[in-house]
């Protein structure tokens, strides 16, 4: 049975068990200074939830239980700490020792607030910025924590909008890049979308010190929910949408920020249809001008050139979602079926691993 984007994460192996790599002995190296390992949120066979980390050999190196299903996470720079945030509405986030999986901190949301699954650190690893919502007011915020003081909450920045999701740090080290989805939800109504006719999504740029909004850029259509973001090494900003209009519409789902405008990429009709109005991840490669995006709903991953929008690769990968950049210029795509697929410009997709784990939308 094909896992859809709502499918819960499952794992069917015990910690420390080696799992199958297809046609290779090691996974490729990542295009970053981070250790060559991965972590993802999982659901165990007994219905409980956890986080599982594995190395380039495909070996599970640790598994840690959590109280509720998690979504995405981040690594703390210069420290052996990996964080995971509970899925919206998330009531807490977890800090693990990156080497052993030991839980170091469990931080609860403030009363009247919930997290939405994403966070990012300052370059020095001290400040943590987390997207969150004050749900009774429908107010999106950035919650700021001091990692050196046990992740104590220090500041709150108002986004003047609804439904923040993914955020990242611009290479300037000073600017937060935030996808503001514009969709009003409330924990009392599960994940029901309460304002589709009056959505106001935006790509938001914020000074990480003061919380001042230094840029707000709206998509052409108010139902293009700006959810995921990425920034290239030279500072080009990308945003991915999840279209909330009628299914028969296939508007652009990806855009770049250029001269104060969101310039959309207009792919061919077959590609727009294959993406099924839903992008779960967008990632710019640090070594070249390539950008990858994945749609678990459409079972499609693409690579395009950031400057021109030229589509250079499209592959059918069932329930694909997570994306990592690889040394040498390619991308690693994960699927809810436990697959790890190598995808590059002008190359056929290549399956590297078939693991007994199933991820949601993000690998860390």
C-alpha positions in Angstrom: 0.0 0.0 0.0 1.4 3.4 -1.0 2.1 5.6 2.1 0.6 9.1 1.6 1.8 12.3 3.1 -0.3 11.8 6.3 1.0 8.2 6.8 2.6 7.7 10.2 6.3 6.8 10.3 7.1 3.2 11.1 10.2 1.2 11.9 10.5 -2.5 12.0 14.1 -3.1 13.1 15.8 -3.0 16.4 18.6 -0.6 17.3 22.0 -1.7 15.9 20.8 -3.9 13.1 22.4 -3.4 9.8 20.0 -2.8 6.9 20.3 -3.3 3.2 22.2 -1.0 0.9 21.6 -1.6 -2.8 24.6 -2.1 -5.0 27.0 -0.1 -2.7 28.8 -0.6 0.6 28.4 3.0 1.8 26.0 5.9 1.2 27.5 8.9 -0.5 29.0 11.7 1.5 26.9 14.7 2.2 27.7 18.1 0.8 28.3 19.8 4.2 30.6 19.9 7.1 28.1 17.9 9.2 28.9 14.3 10.1 27.9 11.8 7.4 24.9 10.4 9.3 21.2 10.9 9.2 18.3 11.0 11.7 14.5 10.8 11.2 11.4 10.6 13.2 9.8 7.1 13.3 6.9 5.1 14.7 7.7 1.8 16.3 5.7 -1.4 15.8 3.9 -1.1 19.1 2.6 2.3 18.1 5.0 4.4 20.1 7.1 7.1 18.6 10.9 7.8 18.4 13.9 9.2 16.6 16.3 6.9 14.8 19.8 7.7 13.6 21.8 5.7 11.0 25.2 6.0 9.5 26.7 5.7 5.9 26.8 1.9 6.3 23.0 1.9 6.7 23.4 0.8 10.3 21.1 2.1 13.0 23.4 3.7 15.6 20.7 4.8 18.1 17.0 5.0 18.6 15.3 7.3 21.2 11.7 7.3 22.4 9.6 10.5 22.3 6.2 11.2 23.6 4.5 12.2 20.4 5.1 12.0 16.6 7.9 14.3 15.5 8.3 16.0 12.1 11.8 17.6 11.4 14.8 18.7 13.3 18.2 20.4 13.2 21.8 19.9 14.4 23.4 22.3 16.8 26.6 23.8 15.3 29.8 23.0 17.1 28.0 20.7 19.6 27.0 17.1 19.5 23.3 17.8 19.8 20.4 16.9 17.5 16.9 18.4 17.9 13.5 17.2 16.8 10.3 19.0 16.9 6.9 17.5 17.3 4.5 17.6 14.4 1.9 20.4 14.3 0.4 20.9 16.7 3.5 20.1 18.6 3.7 20.6 22.3 7.4 20.1 22.8 10.8 19.6 21.2 13.6 17.2 22.2 17.4 17.6 22.4 19.5 14.4 22.0 23.1 13.6 22.2 24.0 13.2 18.5 26.4 10.3 19.3 24.4 8.2 21.7 20.8 9.3 21.4 20.6 10.1 25.1 17.9 12.7 25.8 19.4 15.9 27.2 16.4 18.3 27.2 12.7 18.1 26.7 11.3 21.6 26.2 7.6 22.3 26.3 5.7 25.0 24.4 4.5 28.0 26.3 0.8 28.0 27.4 -1.4 28.9 24.5 1.3 28.1 21.9 2.3 25.1 19.8 5.3 24.3 17.6 4.9 23.5 13.9 7.8 21.1 13.3 10.9 23.2 12.4 13.7 25.2 14.0 17.2 26.6 13.1 20.3 27.7 15.0 22.4 30.7 14.8 25.8 30.0 13.3 27.5 30.0 16.7 25.0 27.4 18.0 23.8 29.5 20.9 20.4 30.8 19.7 17.6 28.5 18.5 14.8 29.9 16.5 11.5 27.9 16.3 8.4 28.5 14.3 5.3 28.4 16.5 1.7 29.6 16.7 -0.4 31.3 19.4 -3.5 29.3 18.4 -6.3 31.2 20.0 -5.2 34.4 18.4 -4.1 32.7 15.2 -0.8 34.5 15.5 2.4 33.1 14.0 5.6 33.7 16.0 9.3 32.9 16.2 10.2 31.6 19.7 13.9 32.2 20.6 15.8 29.9 23.0 19.3 30.1 24.6 20.9 26.8 24.1 23.7 27.6 26.5 21.2 28.2 29.3 19.4 24.9 29.0 17.2 26.1 26.1 15.6 28.8 28.2 13.0 30.9 26.3 14.4 34.4 25.9 12.5 36.2 23.2 9.3 36.1 21.1 9.1 37.7 17.6 5.7 38.4 16.0 5.3 37.5 12.4 2.2 39.6 11.8 0.7 36.6 10.0 -0.7 33.1 10.3 0.8 29.6 9.9 4.6 29.7 9.8 6.3 26.5 8.9 9.9 26.0 7.8 12.6 28.5 8.5 16.3 28.7 7.7 19.2 31.1 8.2 20.5 33.2 5.4 24.3 32.9 4.7 24.6 36.4 6.1 24.1 34.9 9.5 21.7 37.7 10.4 18.5 37.0 8.5 15.8 34.4 9.1 14.0 33.2 6.0 10.5 32.0 6.9 7.7 30.3 5.0 4.5 31.8 6.2 1.7 29.4 5.1 -1.2 31.7 5.8 -3.5 28.8 6.9 -5.4 29.1 10.2 -5.6 25.9 12.3 -6.5 25.2 15.9 -5.8 22.2 18.0 -9.5 21.8 18.9 -10.2 21.2 15.2 -7.3 18.8 14.5 -5.6 19.9 11.2 -8.7 21.4 9.7 -8.0 24.5 7.5 -10.2 27.3 8.8 -9.6 30.2 6.4 -8.9 29.0 2.9 -10.9 32.0 1.4 -8.9 34.6 3.3 -5.4 33.1 3.4 -2.4 35.6 3.3 0.8 33.6 2.7 4.2 35.1 2.4 7.9 34.6 2.3 9.2 36.6 5.3 12.7 37.9 6.0 13.4 38.8 9.7 16.4 40.1 11.5 17.3 37.4 14.0 18.4 39.8 16.7 15.6 42.4 16.8 12.8 40.4 15.2 12.2 43.2 12.8 10.6 42.1 9.5 12.9 43.3 6.7 10.9 41.8 3.9 7.5 40.3 3.2 6.8 38.9 -0.3 3.4 37.5 -1.2 2.8 34.9 -3.9 0.6 36.0 -6.8 -2.4 33.8 -5.6 -3.6 33.9 -2.0 -4.0 30.1 -1.9 -0.4 29.4 -2.7 0.6 28.5 0.9 4.3 29.3 1.3 5.5 26.4 3.4 9.1 25.4 2.7 12.2 27.5 2.1 15.9 27.1 1.1 18.8 29.4 0.5 21.8 28.8 -1.8 25.4 29.5 -0.7 25.4 32.8 -2.6 22.2 33.9 -0.9 19.5 33.1 -3.4 16.2 32.5 -1.6 13.7 29.8 -2.8 10.2 29.1 -1.6 7.9 26.1 -2.2 4.1 26.3 -2.1 1.3 23.9 -1.3 -1.7 25.1 -3.4 -5.0 25.1 -1.5 -7.3 25.8 -4.5 -9.2 23.4 -6.7 -7.5 20.2 -7.6 -7.9 20.9 -11.3 -5.7 24.0 -11.0 -2.0 23.4 -11.5 -0.3 26.8 -10.7 3.5 27.2 -10.1 4.7 25.7 -6.9 8.2 27.0 -6.7 9.7 30.5 -6.8 12.9 32.4 -6.2 13.2 35.9 -4.6 14.6 38.2 -7.2 14.7 42.1 -7.1 12.0 42.1 -4.4 9.6 39.8 -6.3 8.7 36.1 -6.1 9.5 34.9 -9.6 7.8 31.6 -10.2 9.1 28.7 -12.1 6.7 27.6 -14.9 7.4 24.0 -15.7 5.7 22.0 -18.5 2.2 20.8 -17.9 3.2 17.1 -17.3 5.6 18.2 -14.5 3.0 20.5 -12.9 0.5 17.7 -12.9 3.0 15.2 -11.5 3.7 17.6 -8.5 0.1 17.4 -7.5 -0.1 20.9 -6.0 2.1 19.9 -3.1 5.8 20.4 -2.4 7.2 18.9 0.9 10.8 19.9 0.6 12.9 22.3 -1.5 16.7 22.3 -1.2 19.4 24.4 -3.0 22.7 22.6 -3.6 25.7 24.4 -2.0 28.1 23.4 -4.8 26.2 24.4 -7.9 23.0 26.2 -9.3 20.8 23.1 -8.9 17.6 23.0 -6.7 15.7 19.9 -5.8 12.0 19.6 -4.8 9.8 16.6 -3.8 6.1 15.9 -3.8 4.9 12.8 -1.8 1.4 13.3 -3.1 2.5 13.1 -6.7 5.4 10.7 -6.0 7.7 13.0 -8.0 11.1 14.5 -7.4 12.6 17.2 -9.7 15.9 19.0 -10.1 16.0 22.4 -11.9 18.5 25.2 -12.4 17.9 28.0 -10.0 18.8 30.9 -12.3 16.9 29.8 -15.3 14.3 27.3 -14.2 15.5 24.7 -16.7 14.2 21.3 -15.6 17.1 18.9 -15.7 15.7 15.8 -13.9 12.3 14.3 -13.0 11.8 11.0 -11.4 8.9 9.0 -10.1 9.6 8.0 -6.4 6.7 6.8 -4.5 6.0 8.9 -1.4 9.3 10.9 -1.8 9.7 13.8 0.6 13.1 14.3 2.3 16.1 15.8 0.5 19.8 16.0 1.3 22.6 17.4 -0.8 25.5 15.1 -1.7 29.2 15.9 -2.3 29.8 16.2 -6.0 26.5 17.9 -6.9 23.8 15.3 -6.6 20.9 14.9 -4.2 19.7 12.2 -1.9 15.9 11.7 -1.8 14.1 9.7 0.9 10.7 8.1 0.6 8.1 6.9 3.0 8.8 3.4 1.8 12.3 3.4 3.3 14.1 4.1 0.0 17.1 6.3 -0.4 17.5 7.5 -4.0 20.4 9.3 -5.6 19.2 11.9 -8.1 21.4 14.2 -10.3 21.1 16.4 -13.4 20.7 14.4 -16.5 21.1 11.1 -14.7 18.6 8.3 -14.1 17.4 7.9 -10.5 19.5 5.3 -8.6 18.3 3.4 -5.6 21.0 3.3 -2.9 19.2 1.8 0.0 16.1 0.0 1.1 15.8 0.5 4.8 13.2 -0.9 7.2 12.3 2.6 8.3 9.7 5.0 6.9 10.2 8.8 7.1 7.8 11.6 6.9 9.0 14.8 5.0 12.4 15.5 6.3 15.8 13.8 7.0 18.2 15.6 9.3 
